[in-house]
Amino acid sequence: MTKLGRSICWLILAFSVTNPIWAGEKMTLTLRDGVQLVGDFTAPQNESAPVLVCLHGLGSHRVEWDPLVSAAHQRGWGVFSYDARGHGESVKTAQGGTISYQTPSYGQDPGFWRDMIGDLGEILFYLEKQRGVPAKRLIPVGASLGANVSLVTAVDHPKTPCLVLLSPGLEYVRIRTESSVSSFKKPILFVVSLGDSYAYQSVVKLSELTTRQTSWIRTGKGHGTQMFDGALEEKILDWIAKQTGWKSSQFR
């Protein structure tokens, strides 16, 4: 192979890694307090398709959702995945400052973590009012801390059709879930591994507290999106399709 040929191959490889076929629109949303949240929005291919709103766990970032985003794209669904405040690229403010969960003045402040609940609420409002996605098609999907935030937020959004919670806890950074799971009146899918003792016991307790029918997917190991294995992603989407009435075979 010629030197030019090798260079072209490297360029193609670099493009395929940094620009997957499902790459959406990179967005920056300025929140009520000036924090600038960065996320990726992939519009649904059909106006009636579900749109997932994905929030990662503590110390992580939105890239952890790539396997689920890819699977959803294959079905023609929409996805908005974002970096939580103080995580990933969401570390700047409109006033020119920076924030990080690793900075004690933020990470040790309970209000910093509680603000994530309002952040998700603003995102749901934005997608409905500015992007035209009906609230009944917006499905919060959270992992670990993101699961707790999604559950607590959804209580104040009664049109939310269902929730997907990967490895939720009774409490992560003082965001508790017992009262919220009792108040949320729509279907919940719990995804948890047998080897994740705290999350597993939390799901047992949360299931006892809710009067709504809940579903479980149990895996062998892993926490949050670490449980993804190629098959789990499809099971999650099949469950969502059943709850929303969307035909899982569409666009596949």
N, C-alpha and C positions, 0 to 999 in steps of 0.2 A: 504493500500500500504506500502511495506517495505521501510526502509530508503534508501536502494540501488535503489529501483525503483523510489523513488522521486528524487534522485540525477540524474538518467538517464533522467527523464522527464525534469528537469531543464536544463540539457546539451543540449537536443534536442531543447528546446525552445530558448535558447541562440543562438544556431547555426542558427536557422531559422530566428531570428531577425537580426543578424549581417552578415549573408551570404544568401541573397535572391537568388532565383533560377536564376535570371538574372545577378548576380554579375559578373562583367567583370574583366579585368586585370587592376590592379592599376599601373599607370604609372607616372613617373616623367620626365618632359622635361626641360632641361636647355636652357633658352632663350639667345638671343644675348647679353644681359647685365648681364647674370649670374643668373637671377631670376629663381627659380625652380618651375615650374607649376606642380601641382599634379592633376591627373584626372583618370577617369575609362573608359576603352575602352571595349565595347562589340562588337565583330566582327559579321558581318552579316552572316546568315546561308546560304545565296545564294549570289554569287559574283555579281549579278546584282541588289541586294536590296539597298534601300537608306541607307545612314548613316547620322544620325543627329549629329550636333555639338552644344551642349547646353551650354549657358552661363547665369548665374544667375544675380540677381540684386545687387545693392549696399548693403553691410553689410550682405549678405547671403553667401551660399556656394552650392556646387553641389548636395547635398542631396535633395534639393528642387525639383529636376527633377525626383525623383524616380517614381512617378506615370506615367509619360510619358515614362520613360525608360522601365518600366515593360510592358506597353502596346506595345511599339515598339518591345520588345523582343518576345512577343506573335506572332508577325507577321514575325519574322525572320529577322528584320532589325538590323542594327548596330547603336551604339550610342557612342559618346565620350562626356562625361560631365566633366567639370573641374572647379576647384576653381580659380577665377580670382586672379591676383597678389595682394598680401596683404590681401587676404581673405582665410578663411578656413585653409587648409594645405599648401597653396602656399605662405608661409611667410619666406622662407629661400633662401639664395643665395649660389652660388657655392663658393663664397669667405668666407663663414662662417658667414655672416651677417644675419639680420632679417629685414623684412619690414612689415608694417601694414598700412592699410588705416586710422586707428585710430590715428596714429602718425602724428602730425601736419606737420612735414617736408615732409611727403608723401601726406597725405590727402588734404593738402592745396596747393599742387603743381599741376597745371593743366597738366603738362607733365606726372605726374604719371598716371592720368586717360587716357590721350591720348595714352600712351604706350599699353593700353589694345587692341587698334586697331591692332597694330603690332603683339601683342601676338596671337590674333586669326588668323592673316595671317600666322604666323609661324606654327600654329597647322594645318591649312588647307594644307600647303605645306608638313608638316610631314606625314599627313595621305595619301596624294597622292603619295609622293615619297618613303616613307619608309614602308608604310602599303599597298600600291598598290590599294588604293581606287580612282577611277577616279574622277576628279573634278566635273564632271557632276552628280555625285551621292552624293556629300557632301552638306547637307542642313543646314545652320546656323539657329538655333532656339534660340532666346534671350528673356529674360524677363526684363522689366524695363530698367535699365542701360545696361544690356546685349543686349536688343533689339536695342538700339542706336548704340552700338559697332558693332553688327552684320550687321546692315544696312550700316554704314560707311565703314566697311571692305569689304563688298560684292561688292561695286562699283569697287574695284581694282581686283576683281576675276570674270571676265566675264563669266566663265563657270558654275558659281553657278546657278543651275536650278530654284531656288525659295527661298523665305525667309518666316519665320514665326516669327512674332513680337508680343509679349504679352506686352501690356501696354507701348508702346514706348512713348517718350516725344519729344517735339520740342527741349528740352535741358535737359540733366542730367549732372551735374558736368562739364559743358562747352563743352560737346560733343553734337553738334547740328546736326540735321537731314534733314533740308529743302533741301539743295543742293544735298545731297546724294539720297534722294528719287526721285528727278528729274532726277538723272543720272543713277539710277539702272533700267535696261531695262527688267527685268524678273518679273514673278508674285509674288505678296506679299500677305500674309494673315495677316490681323490685328485682334488681339484678345483683346477685351477691355470690361470693364464693364460699365454700365450706371452710376453706383455710383462712379466711379473714374473720377471725373470731369476733372482734368488736362490731364490725359492720353486720355480721350475721345475727348476732344477738340483738342488735338494734332493730333489724328488720323483723325479727320475731316479735319484739315488743310493739313496734309500730303497727304491725298487722293486727295485733290484739286490740289496739286502740281505735282503729277505724271501723266504722259501721258499713263502709262500702266494700264491695268485692275487690280483692286485690289479686294480682297474679305474681308468680315468682318465676324467675329463671335462675337456677343454681348452677354454678360452675365449680371446677375443682380448686382453682387457685387464682390469685391476682386480686388487685384492688382497683376499683374504678375502670378506666379504659384499658388497664393492663389485662383485663379479661378478654379483650377482643381477640378472636382467633379465626375470623373469616366466616364462621357459621353463626356466631352469636349476633353479629350485626344484622344478619338476615332475620333471625328470630325476633329481634327487637322491632324491626321494620314491619314484619308480618303482624306482630301484636298491634302496632299503631294502626296499620291498615284495617284491621278488624274493628278497632274502636271507632275509627273515623268513617268507615264504610267505603274506603278507597280500595279498589281492586289491586291486590298486590302484584298481579301479573302485568299490569300496565307498564309500558316502557321498559320491560325486562326482556 
